[in-house]
Amino acid sequence: MLQVEEHTLTNEEEQIKQEFEALLDDYRNTNHRQKIELITKAFNFANTAHKGIKRRSGEPYILHPLAVARIVVREIGLGSTSICSALLHDVVEDTDYTVEDIENLFGPKIAQIVDGLTKISGGVFAEKASAQAENFRKLLLTMSEDIRVVLVKMADRLHNMRTLGSMPPAKQYKIAGETTYIYAPLAHRLGLFRIKNELENLSFKYEHPETYRQIEEKLAVDEEARALFFQEFSKPIKLKMAKMGYEFFLKERIKSIYSIWNKMSARNIPFEEVYDILALRIVFKPKPGLSEKDQCWMLYSAMTEIYKPHPERIRDWVSTPKANGYEALHVTVMGPMGRWVEIQIRSERMNDIAEKGLAAHWKYKSGESEESELDKWMKTIKELLDNPEPNAIDFMDTFKLNLFASEIFVFTPKGEIKTLAMGSTALDFAFDLHSDLGMHCIGAKVNHKLVPLSYRLNSGDQVEILTSRKQTPQPEWEEYVTTARAKTKLKAYFKRVEKSTIIDGQKKIEDALAAINLKPENENIVRILNHYNYNQRNALYLQAGKGLLNLDDISKVIFKQKSQNVFARYLKIPFVGNSDSKQSKPVGTDTVPAFKVDRNKKFILTEENLGVNYKFAECCHPIPGDDVLGYVEDSEMVIVHKRQCPTATKLKTNFGQRLVSAAWETHKALSFIEVLEIRGIDKKGVLIEILKVISEKYGGNISRMNIETNAGIFVGRFYIYVHDTEDIDILCKNINKIKEVNSVHRIQE
């Protein structure tokens, strides 16, 4: 027995040694100043600290920090400081060593990054910390101090996603949900496109395994045909590039499974109708004496001599790069067999930034005074932190506005270019220039024409902001703005105004009580609350401060005459707290849940227990067969959501410890109304054919239907009673057989 254990240990040590050697090989292949000794020291320290500890998968724990360090150097392109931080990132949290120990051995910079990683370990998303904005603020604070903290955290999350299979399903949903919600958009914003795509794909794989497998199989079937098409399409391009004397390489880019599914869902189309699965990337070595921008356009000209371009699908991110640093020239051309193909033209430098992200090159700043887009973004993050939302979900939503927005480019009156999120209004632009301009904005001139504050800007607009010192923000302004910066500034302003109004209202009520010789005691305030029908003091004070209450009632109605009942003073008056308190429950009304949900086991959705220990979410109306999960309320009632439901995504991010994995038992007794959208050619008798399939072949009942026709095309919505998704699939298959029908889709209303 002892020999076996010794042999196993030797194998593990060999595996650890091989991984460390692979890390050093990755590091030696970079242009970074070689600090092999420092990295070896960090590895030996971490290896000793984690000795004997295993991951859930059963492998030695040290293999996780090693894998994170390899992602840091190979896929993000960082150097020795970040590699050491990655190797040490779990030491302070999981062992007896402190940040001071790290600082003494490895210096202040590595200690600062490890400290930042320890603070956000779990942190934002830890079991006990869910739904607390403070933990999310830690992530952003550490990011604004040193971007490398978040980059190492990104590598940590990527490796956790790659090894998520060893986790129980409920944990998988939680981790996949927060990855889709925050980490993937953050990777996108930092320019880490490959990591962003992989995070989205892996999240999708665990949330919708069956759909993922189906798309994967369809891509595999089409692989050979794609390879032949790519060969034929790229042949004349290779000849042209060689003739022009360029060193280059071509790369086939396949749309990710998650992106394909997203497009299918957004447009309600089948896999076969996603036409932009394939793209071609040209990466060239620039010739001396000409700018990269000029050479990109020369290559564009050469490509459009071979293939005809789509006039509306040219994307120029060479003249004005994206906010995350992305530079490239995209053009969609008509290839062989009438197929549209996107060509992406990049220099080697542009490709490096696109692959590894602007953030990976933060240290190469030339010292110029001009701020990079990343610096500007960091500034808006710091502003967000000054006025955080008290509600974690709202705060994260506001932050996310800064992550996934596409950009437009507008000009100031002096011709200075500004980058804004798509959908930005004139008021957003005012706040982007300066908070003071936003607060006093009365309108704007766009291309020399007067427009209102709510006017949506377009790329290329020249915008002049008009202000007045008498102007102050109005409540409806919150509906006019779309950017996180403007929303945060307005919310902070209205919060200050509200606080002042509440203080003013409280004084008015206390003065009204003092006028009839009464003190603002709990008993008196409760009588006033009951009279005006409010549950919370601050709500009452706010209305009083706004002058919306007739305070004469205090002396003339509420306290007009004392009750003649001598026992009245002994009656208990319920306590009502401030605006953060909820109305108290009557004594003895607390109910003990009839059962307790085992959150480590799969929750089975039976017909008998519907309404007893689970119910369906109103936001997404799941039916048997949908991919679902459960959210356990305080009462132990389980609310069942579709896994892709936006509300479920927020729950996964903020209340991960309340999630349970859910599975359907056979449901054929209950019926649910589902909506099928049917499109086709408006030919005589087609409606009768559809009704025949639904009622005769399928035996289904129609709740109602709505049909519109236009220029020989009809679109119908049929509200049909079904038992589960299998019924829907059978129905769609049979309706699709009707010659005149073009498409049938289940839609969510």
C-alpha positions in Angstrom: 0.0 0.0 0.0 2.8 2.4 0.9 4.6 1.7 -2.4 1.4 2.5 -4.4 1.1 5.9 -2.6 4.7 6.7 -3.2 4.3 5.8 -6.8 1.2 8.1 -7.1 3.1 10.9 -5.5 5.9 10.5 -8.0 3.5 10.7 -10.9 1.9 13.9 -9.5 5.3 15.5 -9.0 6.3 14.6 -12.6 3.0 16.1 -13.8 3.7 19.3 -11.8 7.3 19.5 -13.1 6.2 19.1 -16.7 3.6 21.9 -16.3 6.1 24.3 -14.8 8.6 23.5 -17.6 5.8 24.3 -20.1 5.2 27.6 -18.4 8.9 28.5 -18.6 9.0 27.6 -22.3 6.0 29.9 -22.9 7.8 32.7 -21.0 11.1 32.2 -22.9 9.2 32.5 -26.2 8.1 36.1 -25.3 10.0 39.4 -25.7 9.8 40.1 -22.0 12.9 40.7 -19.9 13.7 37.2 -18.7 13.3 36.7 -14.9 13.3 32.9 -14.7 14.8 33.0 -11.2 11.9 35.1 -9.8 9.2 32.9 -11.5 10.9 29.7 -10.2 11.0 31.2 -6.6 7.2 32.1 -6.9 6.4 28.6 -8.1 8.4 26.8 -5.4 6.8 29.0 -2.7 3.2 28.3 -4.1 4.0 24.6 -4.6 5.0 24.3 -0.9 2.1 26.3 0.3 -0.5 24.2 -1.6 1.2 20.9 -0.9 -1.3 18.0 -0.3 -4.3 20.1 -1.3 -6.5 18.7 -4.1 -9.0 20.3 -6.5 -12.5 18.9 -6.8 -11.3 17.0 -9.9 -8.8 15.1 -7.8 -5.6 16.7 -9.2 -3.0 18.6 -7.2 -4.1 22.2 -6.5 -0.9 23.7 -7.7 -1.8 22.7 -11.3 -4.6 25.5 -11.2 -2.2 28.4 -10.5 0.2 27.0 -13.1 -2.6 26.8 -15.7 -3.6 30.4 -14.8 0.0 31.6 -15.2 0.2 29.9 -18.6 -2.9 31.7 -19.7 -1.5 35.0 -18.4 1.7 34.7 -20.5 0.5 32.8 -23.6 -3.0 34.2 -24.2 -2.8 37.7 -22.6 0.9 38.4 -23.2 1.9 39.6 -19.7 5.3 39.4 -18.1 7.0 38.1 -14.9 5.1 40.3 -12.4 1.8 39.0 -13.6 3.1 35.4 -13.9 4.3 35.5 -10.3 1.0 37.0 -9.1 -0.9 34.2 -11.0 1.2 31.5 -9.3 0.6 33.1 -5.9 -3.0 34.2 -6.4 -4.6 31.7 -4.0 -1.8 31.5 -1.4 -3.1 34.2 1.0 -6.7 33.1 0.7 -6.1 29.3 1.1 -3.0 29.1 3.4 -1.6 30.7 6.5 0.7 33.1 4.6 -0.1 36.8 4.6 0.2 39.7 2.1 3.1 40.9 4.3 4.9 37.6 3.7 4.4 38.0 -0.1 5.8 41.6 0.1 8.9 40.5 2.0 9.7 37.8 -0.5 8.6 39.3 -3.8 8.3 43.0 -3.3 5.4 45.5 -3.1 4.1 45.3 -6.7 3.4 41.5 -6.7 2.1 41.8 -3.1 -0.4 44.6 -4.3 -1.7 42.5 -7.2 -2.0 39.3 -5.0 -3.8 41.5 -2.3 -6.2 42.8 -5.0 -6.9 39.2 -6.2 -7.5 38.0 -2.6 -10.0 40.7 -2.0 -12.0 39.8 -5.1 -11.5 36.0 -4.8 -15.1 34.9 -4.7 -15.5 38.6 -3.6 -18.0 39.9 -6.0 -19.6 36.5 -6.4 -18.8 34.6 -3.2 -21.6 32.6 -1.7 -22.1 34.9 1.3 -21.4 38.1 -0.5 -24.0 37.8 -3.3 -26.1 40.8 -3.9 -23.7 43.2 -2.1 -22.6 46.1 -4.2 -19.5 46.6 -1.9 -17.9 43.4 -3.2 -18.4 44.4 -6.8 -16.9 47.8 -6.0 -13.7 46.0 -4.8 -13.3 44.5 -8.3 -13.5 47.9 -9.9 -11.3 49.6 -7.3 -8.5 47.0 -7.8 -8.9 47.4 -11.5 -8.5 51.1 -11.4 -5.4 50.7 -9.2 -3.7 48.1 -11.4 -5.3 46.6 -14.5 -3.2 43.5 -14.1 -5.3 42.4 -11.2 -8.3 42.0 -13.4 -6.3 40.4 -16.2 -5.0 37.7 -13.9 -8.6 37.3 -12.5 -9.7 36.9 -16.1 -7.2 34.1 -16.6 -8.3 32.5 -13.3 -12.0 32.6 -14.5 -11.0 31.1 -17.9 -9.3 28.1 -16.3 -12.2 27.7 -13.9 -14.6 27.6 -16.9 -12.4 25.1 -18.7 -12.6 22.8 -15.7 -16.2 23.5 -14.7 -17.3 19.9 -15.5 -16.2 18.7 -12.1 -18.8 21.0 -10.4 -22.4 20.1 -9.5 -25.0 21.6 -11.9 -26.3 24.4 -9.6 -22.8 25.6 -9.2 -22.2 25.4 -12.9 -25.2 27.6 -13.6 -24.1 30.2 -11.0 -20.5 30.4 -12.4 -21.7 30.3 -16.1 -24.2 33.0 -15.3 -21.8 35.5 -13.7 -19.3 34.7 -16.5 -21.8 35.7 -19.2 -23.0 38.7 -17.2 -19.7 40.3 -16.2 -16.5 38.5 -17.2 -17.3 38.1 -21.0 -18.3 41.7 -21.4 -15.3 42.8 -19.4 -13.0 40.7 -21.6 -14.6 42.4 -24.6 -14.1 45.8 -23.2 -10.4 45.0 -22.5 -9.9 43.8 -26.1 -9.4 40.2 -25.1 -11.6 38.8 -28.0 -10.4 35.2 -28.0 -11.0 34.9 -24.2 -14.3 36.7 -24.5 -15.5 34.2 -27.2 -14.3 31.2 -25.2 -15.9 32.4 -22.0 -19.2 32.9 -23.8 -18.9 29.5 -25.5 -18.1 27.6 -22.3 -21.0 29.4 -20.4 -23.4 28.4 -23.2 -22.1 24.8 -23.2 -23.0 24.4 -19.5 -26.3 26.3 -19.6 -27.7 24.7 -22.8 -25.7 21.4 -23.3 -28.2 19.9 -25.8 -28.4 23.0 -28.0 -24.6 23.4 -27.9 -24.1 19.8 -29.0 -26.6 20.2 -31.9 -24.9 23.3 -33.3 -21.5 21.7 -32.8 -22.6 18.6 -34.8 -24.0 20.9 -37.6 -20.7 22.7 -37.8 -18.8 19.4 -38.0 -21.1 18.2 -40.9 -20.4 21.4 -42.8 -16.6 21.4 -42.1 -15.5 19.7 -45.3 -17.6 21.9 -47.5 -16.3 25.0 -45.6 -12.7 23.9 -46.1 -13.2 23.5 -49.9 -15.0 26.9 -50.1 -12.2 28.6 -48.1 -9.6 27.1 -50.4 -11.4 28.3 -53.5 -12.2 31.7 -52.0 -8.6 32.4 -50.8 -6.7 31.2 -53.9 -7.0 34.5 -55.9 -6.3 36.5 -52.7 -3.0 34.7 -52.1 -1.9 35.3 -55.7 -2.8 39.0 -55.5 -1.0 39.5 -52.1 2.1 37.7 -53.4 2.1 39.8 -56.6 1.9 43.0 -54.4 5.1 41.7 -52.6 3.5 41.3 -49.1 4.6 38.9 -46.4 1.2 37.7 -45.0 -0.9 34.9 -43.7 -4.6 34.1 -44.1 -6.7 32.7 -41.3 -10.2 31.2 -41.5 -12.4 32.5 -38.8 -15.5 30.5 -37.8 -18.3 32.2 -35.9 -18.5 30.9 -32.3 -21.3 28.5 -31.3 -22.6 31.1 -28.8 -22.6 33.8 -31.5 -24.5 31.4 -33.9 -27.1 30.6 -31.2 -27.4 34.3 -30.4 -28.2 35.1 -34.0 -30.6 32.2 -34.3 -32.4 33.4 -31.1 -32.4 37.1 -31.9 -33.7 36.6 -35.5 -35.8 33.5 -34.9 -34.0 31.6 -37.7 -32.7 28.1 -38.0 -28.9 27.2 -38.2 -29.2 26.9 -42.0 -30.1 30.6 -42.3 -27.0 31.9 -40.5 -25.0 32.9 -43.5 -22.0 34.7 -42.0 -20.4 31.7 -40.3 -17.2 32.0 -42.3 -14.8 35.0 -42.4 -11.3 35.5 -43.8 -8.6 37.3 -41.9 -5.6 38.8 -43.7 -2.7 39.6 -41.5 0.2 41.4 -43.3 3.7 42.7 -42.5 3.7 46.4 -43.3 6.2 47.7 -45.9 8.5 50.5 -44.8 7.7 54.1 -46.0 3.9 53.8 -46.0 1.5 54.1 -43.1 -0.4 51.0 -42.0 -3.7 52.8 -42.6 -2.7 53.5 -46.3 -1.6 49.9 -46.8 -4.9 48.6 -45.3 -6.8 50.7 -47.9 -4.5 49.5 -50.7 -5.3 45.9 -49.8 -9.0 46.8 -49.6 -8.8 48.1 -53.1 -7.0 44.9 -54.3 -9.6 42.6 -52.6 -12.5 44.5 -54.2 -10.9 44.1 -57.6 -11.3 40.3 -57.1 -14.7 40.3 -55.4 -17.6 42.8 -55.4 -18.0 44.5 -52.0 -21.4 45.0 -50.2 -21.8 48.8 -50.3 -23.3 49.0 -46.8 -21.0 46.6 -45.0 -17.6 48.3 -44.8 -16.3 48.9 -41.2 -13.4 51.3 -40.9 -11.7 50.8 -37.5 -8.3 51.9 -38.9 -9.1 55.6 -39.2 -10.9 55.6 -35.8 -10.1 52.5 -33.6 -12.7 51.1 -31.2 -12.7 52.2 -27.6 -11.0 48.9 -26.6 -8.1 49.6 -29.0 -9.3 47.3 -31.9 -8.0 48.3 -35.3 -8.9 46.6 -38.6 -10.7 47.2 -41.9 -13.7 44.9 -42.5 -15.4 44.5 -45.9 -18.1 42.0 -46.9 -17.7 40.7 -50.4 -19.7 38.4 -52.7 -17.7 35.2 -53.0 -18.2 32.1 -55.2 -21.7 30.5 -55.3 -23.4 33.7 -54.3 -22.1 33.6 -50.7 -21.3 36.8 -48.7 -17.9 36.5 -46.9 -16.4 39.1 -44.5 -12.7 39.9 -45.1 -10.8 41.4 -42.1 -7.6 43.3 -43.0 -5.1 43.8 -40.2 -1.4 44.6 -39.9 0.7 42.4 -37.5 0.5 45.0 -34.8 -3.3 45.3 -35.2 -3.6 41.6 -35.0 -1.5 41.5 -31.9 -3.8 44.0 -30.2 -6.9 42.2 -31.4 -5.6 38.8 -30.1 -4.2 39.9 -26.8 -6.1 43.1 -26.0 -5.2 46.8 -25.5 -4.8 46.1 -21.8 -1.9 43.7 -22.4 0.1 46.6 -23.9 -0.7 49.1 -21.2 2.9 49.1 -20.1 4.2 50.2 -23.6 2.8 53.7 -23.2 5.1 56.1 -24.9 4.6 58.8 -22.3 2.6 61.0 -24.6 0.2 63.3 -22.8 -2.8 62.1 -24.9 -5.0 59.7 -23.0 -5.7 56.2 -24.4 -9.2 55.0 -24.7 -8.5 52.6 -21.8 -7.4 55.5 -19.6 -10.6 57.4 -20.4 -12.6 54.3 -19.6 -10.8 53.9 -16.2 -11.7 57.5 -15.4 -15.5 56.7 -15.9 -15.1 53.6 -13.7 -13.7 55.8 -10.9 -16.6 58.2 -11.3 -19.0 55.3 -11.0 -17.3 54.3 -7.8 -17.8 57.7 -6.3 -21.6 57.3 -6.5 -22.4 53.6 -6.4 -25.9 52.2 -6.5 -27.1 50.8 -3.1 -28.7 47.9 -5.0 -26.0 45.5 -6.4 -28.0 44.5 -9.4 -28.7 48.1 -10.4 -25.1 49.0 -9.9 -23.9 46.1 -12.0 -26.4 47.0 -14.7 -25.1 50.6 -14.8 -21.5 49.3 -15.0 -22.5 46.9 -17.8 -23.7 49.9 -19.9 -19.9 50.7 -20.1 -19.0 47.2 -21.3 -20.9 46.0 -24.3 -21.8 49.2 -26.1 -20.9 49.7 -29.8 -19.4 53.0 -30.6 -20.2 56.1 -32.6 -17.8 59.0 -33.3 -19.0 62.6 -33.1 -17.2 66.0 -33.3 -17.1 69.1 -31.1 -17.5 72.5 -32.7 -13.7 72.8 -32.9 -13.5 69.5 -34.8 -12.2 67.3 -31.9 -13.4 63.7 -32.2 -15.2 62.0 -29.3 -16.1 58.3 -28.9 -19.6 57.6 -27.5 -21.7 54.5 -27.0 -24.1 53.8 -29.8 -27.6 55.2 -28.9 -26.1 58.2 -27.0 -28.2 61.4 -26.9 -27.3 65.0 -27.0 -27.6 65.0 -23.2 -25.2 62.0 -22.9 -22.7 64.0 -25.0 -23.0 67.0 -22.7 -22.2 64.8 -19.6 -19.3 63.2 -21.5 -17.7 66.6 -22.1 -18.2 67.8 -18.5 -20.7 67.1 -15.6 -21.4 70.8 -15.3 -22.4 71.0 -19.0 -24.7 68.1 -18.5 -26.4 69.6 -15.4 -27.1 72.9 -17.1 -27.8 71.7 -20.6 -30.9 73.2 -22.3 -30.4 71.8 -25.8 -27.9 71.2 -28.6 -27.1 72.1 -32.1 -26.3 69.0 -34.3 -24.8 69.9 -37.6 -25.9 73.5 -36.9 -29.6 72.6 -36.4 -31.3 73.0 -33.0 -32.3 69.6 -31.4 -33.8 68.5 -28.1 -31.8 66.9 -25.2 -33.3 63.5 -26.2 -31.9 63.6 -29.8 -30.0 60.4 -30.6 -26.6 61.1 -32.2 -25.2 59.4 -35.3 -21.5 58.9 -36.3 -20.1 61.9 -38.0 -22.4 64.5 -36.2 -20.9 67.8 -35.1 -22.5 68.7 -31.8 -22.6 72.0 -29.9 -24.0 72.0 -26.4 -26.2 74.9 -25.3 -26.4 75.7 -21.5 -28.1 78.0 -19.0 -27.0 78.6 -15.4 -30.7 78.6 -14.4 -31.2 75.1 -15.8 -31.3 72.2 -13.3 -31.8 68.4 -14.1 -35.4 67.3 -14.5 -36.8 63.8 -13.5 -37.5 62.9 -17.2 -33.8 63.4 -18.0 -33.2 59.9 -16.7 -35.2 58.6 -19.7 -33.1 60.7 -22.1 -29.7 59.3 -21.2 -28.2 55.9 -22.1 -24.6 56.0 -20.9 -23.4 54.9 -17.5 -21.7 58.2 -16.8 -24.8 60.3 -17.4 -27.1 58.0 -15.5 -24.7 57.9 -12.5 -24.4 61.7 -12.4 -28.2 62.2 -12.6 -29.0 59.5 -10.0 -26.5 61.1 -7.6 -28.0 64.5 -8.1 -31.6 63.3 -7.6 -30.5 61.4 -4.5 -29.1 64.6 -3.0 -32.2 66.6 -3.9 -34.4 63.8 -2.4 -32.4 63.7 0.8 -32.7 67.5 1.2 -36.5 67.3 0.5 -36.9 64.5 3.1 -35.1 66.6 5.8 -37.4 69.5 4.9 -40.5 67.4 5.0 -39.6 65.9 8.4 -39.1 69.4 9.8 -42.6 70.5 8.4 -44.3 67.5 10.2 -42.4 68.0 13.4 -43.3 71.8 13.3 -47.0 70.9 12.7 -46.9 68.5 15.8 -45.1 71.2 17.9 -47.9 73.7 17.0 -50.4 71.4 18.9 -47.9 70.6 21.7 -47.1 67.1 20.6 -43.7 65.5 20.2 -42.5 63.5 17.1 -42.8 60.3 19.1 -43.3 56.9 17.4 -47.0 56.7 18.4 -47.8 60.1 16.8 -45.8 59.4 13.6 -47.6 56.1 13.2 -51.0 57.8 13.4 -49.9 60.3 10.7 -48.6 57.5 8.5 -51.9 55.6 8.8 -53.9 58.7 8.0 -51.9 59.5 4.8 -51.7 55.8 4.0 -47.9 55.4 4.0 -45.8 52.5 5.3 -42.5 54.3 5.5 -41.4 57.5 7.2 -39.2 58.7 4.4 -42.0 58.3 1.9 -44.2 60.5 4.1 -41.5 63.1 4.7 -40.7 63.2 0.9 -44.3 64.0 0.0 -44.5 66.6 2.8 -41.2 68.2 1.6 -42.6 68.4 -1.9 -45.7 70.2 -0.5 -48.1 67.4 -1.7 -49.7 66.8 1.7 -52.3 69.0 3.4 -50.5 69.2 6.8 -53.5 71.1 8.3 -55.0 67.5 8.7 -52.5 67.0 11.6 -54.2 69.5 13.8 -57.7 69.4 12.3 -58.3 65.7 11.7 -55.6 63.3 13.0 -55.3 64.8 16.5 -58.6 66.7 16.6 -59.8 65.1 19.8 -58.3 62.5 22.1 -59.9 59.1 22.2 -62.3 58.7 25.2 -61.2 55.1 25.6 -59.0 55.1 28.8 -57.3 51.9 27.7 -56.3 53.3 24.3 -52.9 54.4 25.7 -52.1 50.8 26.6 -52.8 49.5 23.1 -49.6 48.3 21.3 -48.7 50.4 18.3 -46.7 48.6 15.6 -43.2 50.0 15.1 -42.5 51.4 11.6 -38.9 52.0 10.8 -37.1 54.2 8.3 -37.2 53.9 4.5 -34.9 50.8 4.6 -37.2 48.9 6.9 -40.1 46.7 5.7 -43.5 46.8 7.4 -43.5 44.6 10.5 -45.4 41.3 10.4 -48.1 40.7 13.1 -46.7 38.6 15.9 -47.1 34.9 15.3 -47.5 35.1 11.6 -44.1 33.8 10.7 -44.6 30.5 8.9 -42.1 27.7 9.0 -41.6 26.2 5.5 -43.4 22.9 5.1 -40.3 21.4 3.5 -36.7 22.2 2.9 -35.1 22.2 -0.6 -31.9 20.2 -0.9 -29.8 22.5 -3.0 -27.2 19.9 -3.7 -29.6 17.6 -5.5 -31.5 18.0 -8.7 -35.0 19.4 -8.0 -37.6 17.3 -9.9 -40.6 19.2 -11.4 -43.6 16.9 -11.0 -47.1 17.7 -12.0 -48.4 17.1 -8.5 -46.1 19.6 -6.8 -46.8 22.5 -9.2 -48.0 25.3 -6.9 -47.1 23.3 -3.8 -43.3 23.6 -3.7 -42.6 25.2 -7.1 -44.1 27.7 -9.5 -43.2 29.1 -12.9 -41.6 32.6 -13.3 -43.9 35.2 -14.8 -41.0 36.8 -16.7 -40.2 33.9 -19.1 -43.1 31.3 -18.8 -41.0 28.1 -19.0 -42.8 24.9 -20.2 -41.8 21.2 -19.8 -38.8 20.5 -22.0 -37.2 24.0 -21.7 -33.7 24.2 -20.1 -34.5 25.5 -16.7 -33.1 26.2 -13.2 -34.8 26.9 -9.8 -34.4 29.9 -7.5 -35.2 29.1 -3.8 -37.2 31.9 -2.1 -37.1 32.4 1.7 -40.3 30.4 2.0 -38.5 27.5 0.3 -40.8 27.9 -2.7 -38.8 27.2 -5.9 -39.3 29.7 -8.8 -38.5 28.0 -12.1 -36.9 30.1 -14.8 -35.6 29.4 -18.3 -31.8 29.3 -18.2 -31.5 32.1 -20.8 -34.0 34.4 -19.1 -32.5 37.8 -18.3 -33.8 37.7 -14.8 -32.3 34.2 -14.3 -28.9 35.6 -15.5 -29.0 38.3 -12.8 -30.1 35.7 -10.2 -27.1 33.5 -11.2 -24.8 36.4 -10.7 -26.1 37.8 -7.4 -27.9 34.9 -5.6 -25.8 31.9 -6.7 -26.3 30.1 -3.4 -30.1 30.0 -3.9 -30.0 28.2 -7.2 -30.9 24.6 -7.7 -30.6 22.4 -10.7 -34.1 21.5 -12.0 -35.3 18.6 -14.2 -38.7 17.9 -15.7 -40.7 14.7 -15.0 -43.0 13.6 -17.8 -45.7 16.3 -18.1 -48.7 15.4 -20.2 -51.6 16.4 -17.9 -51.0 20.2 -17.8 -51.4 22.5 -20.8 -49.6 25.8 -21.5 -50.4 28.5 -24.1 -47.4 29.0 -26.4 -47.1 31.3 -29.4 -46.1 30.1 -32.8 -45.2 32.7 -35.5 -45.8 31.3 -39.0 -44.6 33.1 -42.1 -45.3 32.2 -45.7 -46.9 33.0 -49.1 -50.5 34.2 -48.8 -52.2 31.7 -51.1 -55.8 30.6 -51.0 -56.4 27.7 -48.6 -53.1 28.0 -46.7 -54.8 29.0 -43.5 -57.1 25.9 -43.7 -54.0 23.7 -44.2 -52.4 25.1 -41.1 -55.6 24.7 -39.0 -55.9 21.1 -40.2 -52.4 20.2 -39.0 -53.0 21.8 -35.6 -56.5 20.5 -34.9 -56.7 17.2 -36.9 -53.2 15.7 -37.1 -52.0 17.1 -33.7 -55.4 17.4 -32.0 -54.5 20.7 -30.4 -56.7 23.6 -29.3 -56.1 27.2 -30.5 -56.7 29.9 -27.9 -56.6 32.7 -30.5 -54.8 33.7 -33.6 -53.8 36.9 -35.4 -52.9 37.1 -39.1 -51.6 40.0 -41.2 -50.9 40.0 -44.9 -48.9 42.4 -47.0 -47.9 42.1 -50.7 -48.6 38.4 -51.0 -46.8 37.5 -47.7 -48.7 36.5 -44.5 -47.4 36.5 -40.8 -49.6 34.7 -38.3 -49.4 34.3 -34.6 -51.2 31.2 -33.3 -51.8 30.8 -29.5 -51.9 27.1 -29.0 -52.3 24.8 -26.0 -49.3 22.4 -25.6 -47.9 20.1 -23.0 -44.2 20.5 -23.5 -41.5 21.4 -26.0 -41.8 18.1 -27.7 -45.3 19.0 -28.8 -44.0 22.3 -30.2 -41.2 20.5 -32.2 -43.7 18.0 -33.7 -46.1 20.9 -34.6 -43.4 23.0 -36.2 -42.1 20.0 -38.2 -45.6 19.2 -39.6 -46.5 22.9 -40.3 -43.2 23.3 -42.1 -44.2 20.5 -44.6 -46.9 22.8 -46.0 -45.5 24.1 -49.3 -46.5 27.7 -48.8 -45.1 28.0 -45.3 -41.6 29.6 -45.2 -40.9 29.4 -41.4 -42.4 28.4 -38.1 -41.0 29.6 -34.7 -41.9 29.6 -31.1 -41.7 33.1 -29.8 -41.8 34.7 -26.4 -44.2 37.6 -26.0 
